[in-house]
């Protein structure tokens, strides 16, 4: 089980994509610098289409007692805390994704009729764009995500049902943008691993009691 846990964490951090690895801060920074040097002065402005966003997001978050770490380390490799949001431009049916280094606002709470969660509240406009597969203007996307969602909340708790353990239940909510759905809960939809104060993640699975969060790396 522990070997599988480590493998899963590595796979999430090393997901295949085009361009520089967004989970490698040095590579992403270098790529950004090179790109800035090669952009012509008269380069056309990137598009700013109106779009909708999928209510459900995915990602990996290094949660501490005071908020979020921007990076964590597993198996000697450094990874970024990040979330991925799927977007669809108005008038189209084709979706694209953006990956953000999320800005932490505060801890919060969320609940359903049967579950309680401690949450981390994220500010999308204040986040960092790590990867933009849509090709739209970065600041426009971040700003509009704030308009669409307001602050976004992500919570975790020990799975309610024994058959879902040792995975954790995942809670997703936002001030707006969820339509008629008050919130989303994925039973056993995440995994969580213990993390030391220096950001080193182990293969030890953690299961925070409902309404609490333990320091760790949470994948969902």
ChimeraX commands (.cxc) that place a marker at each C-alpha (Angstrom):
marker #1 position 0.00,0.00,0.00 radius 0.5
marker #1 position 2.73,2.49,0.91 radius 0.5
marker #1 position 4.60,1.84,-2.32 radius 0.5
marker #1 position 1.44,2.55,-4.26 radius 0.5
marker #1 position 0.92,5.75,-2.29 radius 0.5
marker #1 position 4.36,7.09,-3.19 radius 0.5
marker #1 position 3.86,6.13,-6.83 radius 0.5
marker #1 position 0.55,7.99,-7.00 radius 0.5
marker #1 position 2.04,11.14,-5.56 radius 0.5
marker #1 position 4.89,11.06,-8.04 radius 0.5
marker #1 position 2.53,10.49,-10.96 radius 0.5
marker #1 position 0.34,13.45,-10.03 radius 0.5
marker #1 position 3.36,15.69,-9.71 radius 0.5
marker #1 position 4.79,14.53,-13.03 radius 0.5
marker #1 position 1.66,14.48,-15.19 radius 0.5
marker #1 position 2.42,14.66,-18.90 radius 0.5
marker #1 position 1.79,18.02,-20.54 radius 0.5
marker #1 position 3.15,20.25,-23.26 radius 0.5
marker #1 position 5.88,22.73,-22.37 radius 0.5
marker #1 position 7.90,23.07,-19.15 radius 0.5
marker #1 position 6.96,21.03,-16.10 radius 0.5
marker #1 position 4.78,23.34,-13.95 radius 0.5
marker #1 position 5.72,21.32,-10.89 radius 0.5
marker #1 position 9.41,22.22,-11.28 radius 0.5
marker #1 position 9.76,25.82,-10.00 radius 0.5
marker #1 position 13.24,26.29,-11.51 radius 0.5
marker #1 position 12.17,25.07,-14.94 radius 0.5
marker #1 position 8.98,27.13,-14.90 radius 0.5
marker #1 position 10.88,30.26,-13.89 radius 0.5
marker #1 position 13.52,29.74,-16.55 radius 0.5
marker #1 position 10.90,29.09,-19.21 radius 0.5
marker #1 position 9.04,32.24,-18.21 radius 0.5
marker #1 position 12.21,34.32,-18.47 radius 0.5
marker #1 position 13.09,32.91,-21.89 radius 0.5
marker #1 position 9.56,33.47,-23.16 radius 0.5
marker #1 position 9.59,37.07,-22.00 radius 0.5
marker #1 position 12.85,37.71,-23.88 radius 0.5
marker #1 position 11.50,36.25,-27.13 radius 0.5
marker #1 position 8.10,38.02,-27.27 radius 0.5
marker #1 position 8.13,40.74,-29.96 radius 0.5
marker #1 position 7.33,44.26,-28.80 radius 0.5
marker #1 position 4.38,44.41,-31.19 radius 0.5
marker #1 position 3.03,40.96,-30.30 radius 0.5
marker #1 position -0.77,40.91,-30.51 radius 0.5
marker #1 position -2.69,40.96,-27.25 radius 0.5
marker #1 position -3.94,37.60,-26.06 radius 0.5
marker #1 position -7.69,37.03,-26.30 radius 0.5
marker #1 position -10.03,37.82,-23.42 radius 0.5
marker #1 position -13.14,35.74,-24.13 radius 0.5
marker #1 position -16.05,35.35,-21.78 radius 0.5
marker #1 position -16.07,31.82,-20.40 radius 0.5
marker #1 position -17.64,29.48,-17.91 radius 0.5
marker #1 position -15.65,27.36,-15.46 radius 0.5
marker #1 position -16.26,23.81,-14.33 radius 0.5
marker #1 position -17.41,23.93,-10.70 radius 0.5
marker #1 position -15.16,21.00,-9.82 radius 0.5
marker #1 position -11.39,21.52,-9.61 radius 0.5
marker #1 position -8.50,19.14,-9.00 radius 0.5
marker #1 position -5.02,19.53,-7.62 radius 0.5
marker #1 position -2.56,19.00,-4.80 radius 0.5
marker #1 position -2.18,21.21,-1.73 radius 0.5
marker #1 position 0.51,21.25,0.96 radius 0.5
marker #1 position -1.48,22.31,4.01 radius 0.5
marker #1 position 0.16,23.45,7.25 radius 0.5
marker #1 position -1.17,24.68,10.58 radius 0.5
marker #1 position -1.07,28.26,9.30 radius 0.5
marker #1 position -2.06,27.92,5.63 radius 0.5
marker #1 position -0.48,26.59,2.46 radius 0.5
marker #1 position 3.11,25.85,1.49 radius 0.5
marker #1 position 3.85,26.79,-2.13 radius 0.5
marker #1 position 6.09,23.72,-2.48 radius 0.5
marker #1 position 6.60,20.32,-0.91 radius 0.5
marker #1 position 9.17,17.57,-1.38 radius 0.5
marker #1 position 8.63,13.86,-1.98 radius 0.5
marker #1 position 11.27,11.32,-2.92 radius 0.5
marker #1 position 13.88,14.05,-3.24 radius 0.5
marker #1 position 11.81,15.95,-5.83 radius 0.5
marker #1 position 10.10,19.28,-5.26 radius 0.5
marker #1 position 6.49,19.83,-6.30 radius 0.5
marker #1 position 4.17,22.83,-6.30 radius 0.5
marker #1 position 0.86,23.26,-4.54 radius 0.5
marker #1 position -1.55,23.78,-7.42 radius 0.5
marker #1 position -5.14,23.55,-8.63 radius 0.5
marker #1 position -6.44,22.96,-12.16 radius 0.5
marker #1 position -9.64,24.53,-13.49 radius 0.5
marker #1 position -11.41,23.58,-16.73 radius 0.5
marker #1 position -12.75,26.52,-18.79 radius 0.5
marker #1 position -15.09,26.75,-21.78 radius 0.5
marker #1 position -15.37,29.89,-23.91 radius 0.5
marker #1 position -18.91,31.09,-24.55 radius 0.5
marker #1 position -20.29,29.81,-27.83 radius 0.5
marker #1 position -18.02,26.76,-27.89 radius 0.5
marker #1 position -18.12,23.24,-26.51 radius 0.5
marker #1 position -14.38,22.69,-26.27 radius 0.5
marker #1 position -12.78,22.98,-22.84 radius 0.5
marker #1 position -9.22,23.88,-21.90 radius 0.5
marker #1 position -7.39,23.96,-18.59 radius 0.5
marker #1 position -5.44,26.42,-16.47 radius 0.5
marker #1 position -3.21,25.44,-13.57 radius 0.5
marker #1 position -2.76,27.91,-10.71 radius 0.5
marker #1 position -0.48,28.30,-7.72 radius 0.5
marker #1 position -3.35,29.16,-5.36 radius 0.5
marker #1 position -3.34,32.15,-3.01 radius 0.5
marker #1 position -4.45,31.21,0.52 radius 0.5
marker #1 position -7.01,33.48,2.21 radius 0.5
marker #1 position -7.93,31.72,5.46 radius 0.5
marker #1 position -9.19,28.49,6.95 radius 0.5
marker #1 position -12.93,27.97,6.88 radius 0.5
marker #1 position -15.52,25.27,7.34 radius 0.5
marker #1 position -18.12,23.52,5.25 radius 0.5
marker #1 position -20.72,20.86,5.82 radius 0.5
marker #1 position -23.46,18.76,4.33 radius 0.5
marker #1 position -26.25,17.03,6.22 radius 0.5
marker #1 position -23.90,14.13,7.00 radius 0.5
marker #1 position -20.33,15.50,6.81 radius 0.5
marker #1 position -18.23,18.29,8.34 radius 0.5
marker #1 position -15.05,19.70,6.81 radius 0.5
marker #1 position -12.34,22.16,7.69 radius 0.5
marker #1 position -11.47,24.00,4.48 radius 0.5
marker #1 position -8.80,26.17,2.93 radius 0.5
marker #1 position -10.22,29.25,1.20 radius 0.5
marker #1 position -8.47,30.21,-2.05 radius 0.5
marker #1 position -8.35,33.51,-3.93 radius 0.5
marker #1 position -8.06,32.87,-7.68 radius 0.5
marker #1 position -7.36,36.49,-8.78 radius 0.5
marker #1 position -4.44,36.60,-6.34 radius 0.5
marker #1 position -3.08,33.25,-7.54 radius 0.5
marker #1 position -0.14,32.62,-9.86 radius 0.5
marker #1 position -0.72,31.26,-13.36 radius 0.5
marker #1 position 1.50,28.16,-13.71 radius 0.5
marker #1 position 0.16,26.79,-16.98 radius 0.5
marker #1 position -2.39,28.23,-19.42 radius 0.5
marker #1 position -3.50,25.75,-22.05 radius 0.5
marker #1 position -6.27,28.10,-23.21 radius 0.5
marker #1 position -3.88,30.72,-24.65 radius 0.5
marker #1 position -5.96,33.55,-23.20 radius 0.5
marker #1 position -4.68,36.56,-21.28 radius 0.5
marker #1 position -3.45,35.33,-17.88 radius 0.5
marker #1 position -4.67,38.29,-15.82 radius 0.5
marker #1 position -8.03,38.25,-17.57 radius 0.5
marker #1 position -8.50,34.58,-16.72 radius 0.5
marker #1 position -7.57,35.08,-13.05 radius 0.5
marker #1 position -9.82,38.13,-12.74 radius 0.5
marker #1 position -12.80,36.38,-14.35 radius 0.5
marker #1 position -12.36,33.31,-12.15 radius 0.5
marker #1 position -12.77,35.65,-9.21 radius 0.5
marker #1 position -15.93,37.08,-10.74 radius 0.5
marker #1 position -17.27,33.62,-11.55 radius 0.5
marker #1 position -16.52,31.92,-8.22 radius 0.5
marker #1 position -15.67,34.50,-5.60 radius 0.5
marker #1 position -13.43,32.74,-3.08 radius 0.5
marker #1 position -13.17,28.98,-3.58 radius 0.5
marker #1 position -13.13,26.50,-0.66 radius 0.5
marker #1 position -11.55,23.06,-0.60 radius 0.5
marker #1 position -11.94,20.73,2.40 radius 0.5
marker #1 position -10.93,17.22,3.40 radius 0.5
marker #1 position -12.01,14.75,6.09 radius 0.5
marker #1 position -11.70,11.07,6.92 radius 0.5
marker #1 position -13.96,9.16,4.55 radius 0.5
marker #1 position -17.40,8.65,6.04 radius 0.5
marker #1 position -17.68,5.12,4.69 radius 0.5
marker #1 position -15.17,2.46,5.74 radius 0.5
marker #1 position -14.89,1.12,2.19 radius 0.5
marker #1 position -13.55,4.51,1.04 radius 0.5
marker #1 position -10.79,4.63,3.66 radius 0.5
marker #1 position -7.88,5.33,3.85 radius 0.5
marker #1 position -8.85,7.86,1.16 radius 0.5
marker #1 position -10.45,11.10,2.33 radius 0.5
marker #1 position -13.72,12.74,1.38 radius 0.5
marker #1 position -13.28,15.98,-0.60 radius 0.5
marker #1 position -15.49,19.05,-0.21 radius 0.5
marker #1 position -15.67,21.80,-2.87 radius 0.5
marker #1 position -17.60,25.04,-2.55 radius 0.5
marker #1 position -17.55,28.66,-3.71 radius 0.5
marker #1 position -19.36,31.91,-3.04 radius 0.5
marker #1 position -20.95,31.63,-6.51 radius 0.5
marker #1 position -20.55,29.70,-9.77 radius 0.5
marker #1 position -22.06,26.43,-8.56 radius 0.5
marker #1 position -25.48,27.00,-10.10 radius 0.5
marker #1 position -28.18,25.06,-8.25 radius 0.5
marker #1 position -25.59,22.89,-6.49 radius 0.5
marker #1 position -24.83,24.13,-2.97 radius 0.5
marker #1 position -21.51,22.27,-2.89 radius 0.5
marker #1 position -19.79,19.16,-4.18 radius 0.5
marker #1 position -18.56,16.19,-2.13 radius 0.5
marker #1 position -16.48,13.36,-3.56 radius 0.5
marker #1 position -16.65,10.35,-1.25 radius 0.5
marker #1 position -13.13,8.92,-1.00 radius 0.5
marker #1 position -12.10,11.36,-3.74 radius 0.5
marker #1 position -8.73,12.34,-2.29 radius 0.5
marker #1 position -5.61,11.03,-0.59 radius 0.5
marker #1 position -3.52,12.67,2.11 radius 0.5
marker #1 position 0.03,12.08,3.34 radius 0.5
marker #1 position 1.92,13.29,6.39 radius 0.5
marker #1 position 4.26,16.24,5.84 radius 0.5
marker #1 position 7.09,17.47,8.07 radius 0.5
marker #1 position 7.56,21.14,8.93 radius 0.5
marker #1 position 10.20,21.47,6.19 radius 0.5
marker #1 position 7.71,20.30,3.55 radius 0.5
marker #1 position 9.00,16.73,3.24 radius 0.5
marker #1 position 6.13,14.34,2.50 radius 0.5
marker #1 position 6.22,10.73,3.66 radius 0.5
marker #1 position 4.27,7.67,2.56 radius 0.5
marker #1 position 2.24,7.75,5.79 radius 0.5
marker #1 position -1.45,8.11,5.00 radius 0.5
marker #1 position -3.38,10.56,7.20 radius 0.5
marker #1 position -7.12,10.81,7.77 radius 0.5
marker #1 position -8.16,14.05,9.50 radius 0.5
marker #1 position -11.19,13.77,11.75 radius 0.5
marker #1 position -14.28,15.60,10.42 radius 0.5
marker #1 position -13.96,19.33,11.03 radius 0.5
marker #1 position -10.17,19.23,11.33 radius 0.5
marker #1 position -7.14,19.22,9.06 radius 0.5
marker #1 position -3.75,17.60,9.67 radius 0.5
marker #1 position -0.53,18.99,8.24 radius 0.5
marker #1 position 0.04,17.12,5.00 radius 0.5
marker #1 position -0.06,16.94,1.23 radius 0.5
marker #1 position -3.60,16.48,-0.05 radius 0.5
marker #1 position -4.23,15.17,-3.58 radius 0.5
marker #1 position -7.67,15.39,-5.14 radius 0.5
marker link #1:1,2 radius 0.2
marker link #1:2,3 radius 0.2
marker link #1:3,4 radius 0.2
marker link #1:4,5 radius 0.2
marker link #1:5,6 radius 0.2
marker link #1:6,7 radius 0.2
marker link #1:7,8 radius 0.2
marker link #1:8,9 radius 0.2
marker link #1:9,10 radius 0.2
marker link #1:10,11 radius 0.2
marker link #1:11,12 radius 0.2
marker link #1:12,13 radius 0.2
marker link #1:13,14 radius 0.2
marker link #1:14,15 radius 0.2
marker link #1:15,16 radius 0.2
marker link #1:16,17 radius 0.2
marker link #1:17,18 radius 0.2
marker link #1:18,19 radius 0.2
marker link #1:19,20 radius 0.2
marker link #1:20,21 radius 0.2
marker link #1:21,22 radius 0.2
marker link #1:22,23 radius 0.2
marker link #1:23,24 radius 0.2
marker link #1:24,25 radius 0.2
marker link #1:25,26 radius 0.2
marker link #1:26,27 radius 0.2
marker link #1:27,28 radius 0.2
marker link #1:28,29 radius 0.2
marker link #1:29,30 radius 0.2
marker link #1:30,31 radius 0.2
marker link #1:31,32 radius 0.2
marker link #1:32,33 radius 0.2
marker link #1:33,34 radius 0.2
marker link #1:34,35 radius 0.2
marker link #1:35,36 radius 0.2
marker link #1:36,37 radius 0.2
marker link #1:37,38 radius 0.2
marker link #1:38,39 radius 0.2
marker link #1:39,40 radius 0.2
marker link #1:40,41 radius 0.2
marker link #1:41,42 radius 0.2
marker link #1:42,43 radius 0.2
marker link #1:43,44 radius 0.2
marker link #1:44,45 radius 0.2
marker link #1:45,46 radius 0.2
marker link #1:46,47 radius 0.2
marker link #1:47,48 radius 0.2
marker link #1:48,49 radius 0.2
marker link #1:49,50 radius 0.2
marker link #1:50,51 radius 0.2
marker link #1:51,52 radius 0.2
marker link #1:52,53 radius 0.2
marker link #1:53,54 radius 0.2
marker link #1:54,55 radius 0.2
marker link #1:55,56 radius 0.2
marker link #1:56,57 radius 0.2
marker link #1:57,58 radius 0.2
marker link #1:58,59 radius 0.2
marker link #1:59,60 radius 0.2
marker link #1:60,61 radius 0.2
marker link #1:61,62 radius 0.2
marker link #1:62,63 radius 0.2
marker link #1:63,64 radius 0.2
marker link #1:64,65 radius 0.2
marker link #1:65,66 radius 0.2
marker link #1:66,67 radius 0.2
marker link #1:67,68 radius 0.2
marker link #1:68,69 radius 0.2
marker link #1:69,70 radius 0.2
marker link #1:70,71 radius 0.2
marker link #1:71,72 radius 0.2
marker link #1:72,73 radius 0.2
marker link #1:73,74 radius 0.2
marker link #1:74,75 radius 0.2
marker link #1:75,76 radius 0.2
marker link #1:76,77 radius 0.2
marker link #1:77,78 radius 0.2
marker link #1:78,79 radius 0.2
marker link #1:79,80 radius 0.2
marker link #1:80,81 radius 0.2
marker link #1:81,82 radius 0.2
marker link #1:82,83 radius 0.2
marker link #1:83,84 radius 0.2
marker link #1:84,85 radius 0.2
marker link #1:85,86 radius 0.2
marker link #1:86,87 radius 0.2
marker link #1:87,88 radius 0.2
marker link #1:88,89 radius 0.2
marker link #1:89,90 radius 0.2
marker link #1:90,91 radius 0.2
marker link #1:91,92 radius 0.2
marker link #1:92,93 radius 0.2
marker link #1:93,94 radius 0.2
marker link #1:94,95 radius 0.2
marker link #1:95,96 radius 0.2
marker link #1:96,97 radius 0.2
marker link #1:97,98 radius 0.2
marker link #1:98,99 radius 0.2
marker link #1:99,100 radius 0.2
marker link #1:100,101 radius 0.2
marker link #1:101,102 radius 0.2
marker link #1:102,103 radius 0.2
marker link #1:103,104 radius 0.2
marker link #1:104,105 radius 0.2
marker link #1:105,106 radius 0.2
marker link #1:106,107 radius 0.2
marker link #1:107,108 radius 0.2
marker link #1:108,109 radius 0.2
marker link #1:109,110 radius 0.2
marker link #1:110,111 radius 0.2
marker link #1:111,112 radius 0.2
marker link #1:112,113 radius 0.2
marker link #1:113,114 radius 0.2
marker link #1:114,115 radius 0.2
marker link #1:115,116 radius 0.2
marker link #1:116,117 radius 0.2
marker link #1:117,118 radius 0.2
marker link #1:118,119 radius 0.2
marker link #1:119,120 radius 0.2
marker link #1:120,121 radius 0.2
marker link #1:121,122 radius 0.2
marker link #1:122,123 radius 0.2
marker link #1:123,124 radius 0.2
marker link #1:124,125 radius 0.2
marker link #1:125,126 radius 0.2
marker link #1:126,127 radius 0.2
marker link #1:127,128 radius 0.2
marker link #1:128,129 radius 0.2
marker link #1:129,130 radius 0.2
marker link #1:130,131 radius 0.2
marker link #1:131,132 radius 0.2
marker link #1:132,133 radius 0.2
marker link #1:133,134 radius 0.2
marker link #1:134,135 radius 0.2
marker link #1:135,136 radius 0.2
marker link #1:136,137 radius 0.2
marker link #1:137,138 radius 0.2
marker link #1:138,139 radius 0.2
marker link #1:139,140 radius 0.2
marker link #1:140,141 radius 0.2
marker link #1:141,142 radius 0.2
marker link #1:142,143 radius 0.2
marker link #1:143,144 radius 0.2
marker link #1:144,145 radius 0.2
marker link #1:145,146 radius 0.2
marker link #1:146,147 radius 0.2
marker link #1:147,148 radius 0.2
marker link #1:148,149 radius 0.2
marker link #1:149,150 radius 0.2
marker link #1:150,151 radius 0.2
marker link #1:151,152 radius 0.2
marker link #1:152,153 radius 0.2
marker link #1:153,154 radius 0.2
marker link #1:154,155 radius 0.2
marker link #1:155,156 radius 0.2
marker link #1:156,157 radius 0.2
marker link #1:157,158 radius 0.2
marker link #1:158,159 radius 0.2
marker link #1:159,160 radius 0.2
marker link #1:160,161 radius 0.2
marker link #1:161,162 radius 0.2
marker link #1:162,163 radius 0.2
marker link #1:163,164 radius 0.2
marker link #1:164,165 radius 0.2
marker link #1:165,166 radius 0.2
marker link #1:166,167 radius 0.2
marker link #1:167,168 radius 0.2
marker link #1:168,169 radius 0.2
marker link #1:169,170 radius 0.2
marker link #1:170,171 radius 0.2
marker link #1:171,172 radius 0.2
marker link #1:172,173 radius 0.2
marker link #1:173,174 radius 0.2
marker link #1:174,175 radius 0.2
marker link #1:175,176 radius 0.2
marker link #1:176,177 radius 0.2
marker link #1:177,178 radius 0.2
marker link #1:178,179 radius 0.2
marker link #1:179,180 radius 0.2
marker link #1:180,181 radius 0.2
marker link #1:181,182 radius 0.2
marker link #1:182,183 radius 0.2
marker link #1:183,184 radius 0.2
marker link #1:184,185 radius 0.2
marker link #1:185,186 radius 0.2
marker link #1:186,187 radius 0.2
marker link #1:187,188 radius 0.2
marker link #1:188,189 radius 0.2
marker link #1:189,190 radius 0.2
marker link #1:190,191 radius 0.2
marker link #1:191,192 radius 0.2
marker link #1:192,193 radius 0.2
marker link #1:193,194 radius 0.2
marker link #1:194,195 radius 0.2
marker link #1:195,196 radius 0.2
marker link #1:196,197 radius 0.2
marker link #1:197,198 radius 0.2
marker link #1:198,199 radius 0.2
marker link #1:199,200 radius 0.2
marker link #1:200,201 radius 0.2
marker link #1:201,202 radius 0.2
marker link #1:202,203 radius 0.2
marker link #1:203,204 radius 0.2
marker link #1:204,205 radius 0.2
marker link #1:205,206 radius 0.2
marker link #1:206,207 radius 0.2
marker link #1:207,208 radius 0.2
marker link #1:208,209 radius 0.2
marker link #1:209,210 radius 0.2
marker link #1:210,211 radius 0.2
marker link #1:211,212 radius 0.2
marker link #1:212,213 radius 0.2
marker link #1:213,214 radius 0.2
marker link #1:214,215 radius 0.2
marker link #1:215,216 radius 0.2
marker link #1:216,217 radius 0.2
marker link #1:217,218 radius 0.2
marker link #1:218,219 radius 0.2
marker link #1:219,220 radius 0.2
view
